[in-house]
Structures are given as structure tokens and as C-alpha cells.
Amino acid sequence: MTRPPAPDRDPGLQPERTRLAWRRTTLSSTVAAVLAVKASLHGGVRPEGVIICALCCTLWLSFLAVAHNRIHTLTTDTTPPALSPRLATTAVLCTVAVAVCAAVLVY
């Protein structure tokens, strides 16, 4: 008894939902970076505030690069490959580092 061939994968709206999720995450990261810059420069320009501001901007740019890469990959007509471990690790580290910067700014 032979099995019929498996039908081609129908991704449906999953790639679009994932692309939109990356866009929302990028937007929230942008808001967090802007608030971090505002908080770090509140009350005058101090060296530690400038350092934290530069760090937050660098982390934001790194996350933006990862997100842009993934969004671009998801817009192709072919089945997009899985997110590489290197890019996933970069995205997680940027998110955690921004959270650490926020904690430093609060205290």
C-alpha cells in the first residue's frame, strides 16, 4: 500500500503574523530606547547618563538590525528558514541588556 504524496505546506497567514509581531516588538523597543534616553538625560547631561544613552542606542540599533533582517526574510515568496541561533541570541541579549539599562536608570 503506497501513501499519497504529502501536500505542499500551506503557511496561511503565519508568516504575516510573525512579520507583524517583529514590527510591534521593534516599535516597543524604539519606545523603550527613547524613554531610556529621556531618563538618562533628565536633570542635565552627566557622563554616566551619556554612556547609558549611547549603550541604549547601540542596543536598539542592534535589535533593529536583527528585526529588519528577519522581516526581510519573512517577505520572500519561499518558505522562510528558521531564525538562526545567533540572531535569536542577539535579539534576546539586546532585550535583556535594555532591561538592565532601565533598571540602572531607575535606581
N, C-alpha and C positions, 0 to 999 in steps of 0.2 A: 504494500500500500504506500503510495507516494503522497507526500504532503503538498498542498498547493503552495506556490511561492508567497512569501510574506509581502503584503502590500507596502508601497513606499510610505515612509513616515510622513504623517500629516502634522506639521508643527502647530497648526491653528494660529492662535494669537499669542502663544507663549513667547516667541522672540520679541514681539512688540511690547508685551507686558514687562519683560526683562529690560528692554531698552528704556522704557518709561521709568522703571524703578531706578536705573542708573542715573537718569536725568534728575529725578527727585532727590536722590542721595547727593548728587553734585550741587543742587540748589541748597540743600540744608547745610552742606559743607561750606558753601560760599557764605551763607548767613552766619555760621559759626565763626568763620575766619574774620568777617567784618566786625562782629561783636568782640572778638578777641583783640583786634587792632584797636577798636574804640576803647576797650577796657585797659589795654596796656598803655595807651597814650593819655588816658584820663588823668587830670591833675598835673599835667606838664610832661615834658619829654625827659625821661631818665634813661640812662644806659641799659638797665635791665629791661625796661619797657620796650626799648628799640630792639633788643636782642630777641625777646619773646615775640614781638611783632614780626620780625624777619623770619623767625622759625615757623610761626603760624602761616605766613605767606608761602614759605617754601613747602611746607607740608600740604597746603591747599593746592599749590601748583602740581605737586607730585600726584595727589589724588585725582586732580583734574586730568592729568595725562593718562592715568590708568583708565579712568571712566571714559574718556574720549576714545581711547583705543578699543575698549570693549563695545561701546556704542557703534563705532565704525564697523567692527567685526560682525555685530548683530544685524547690520543693514544689508549684508550681502545676500544674494539670492540662494546660495548654497546653505546647507546645514552648518551653522556656526560651530566651531570647535569649543570644547570646554575651556573655561578660564584656566590659564596656566597657574601652577602653584606659586610661581614667582610673582605674578601680577596679583594674585589673591593675597599673598603675604604682604606685598607692598600696600595694598588697599587697607588691610587690617592694621598694619603698623602706623600708617598715616592717621587713621581714625583714633587709635589708642593714643598716639602722640598728641593729637589735638585735644583729646580729653585731659591728658596730663597737663598740657599748657593751660587749659581752662581752670584746672584745679589750682595751679600755681598762681594764676591771676586772681582767683577768688580769695586765696589766703595770703 
